[in-house]
C-alpha cells in the first residue's frame, strides 16, 4: 500500500498542477472573448461557443463533485 501511495502521489501532484495551469489558460481565453457592449458585435456563433464552454465546464464540475 505504501509503495502504491508513493507512486500515485507524484502522478496526482503533476495532474493537479496541470489542471491549475489549464484553469489559468481558460481564464485568459475567456477574457479574450468578445464582451457584451464591447467593440465586437455579439453573434449567435459567440452564443453557441459560450454555451458549449458552459456545458463542458459543468461536466467537469460534475466529475469533481463525484457525480
Secondary structure as GFF3:
##gff-version 3
##sequence-region A 1 67
A	DSSP	alpha_helix	2	32	.	.	.	ID=ss1
A	DSSP	alpha_helix	44	64	.	.	.	ID=ss2
###
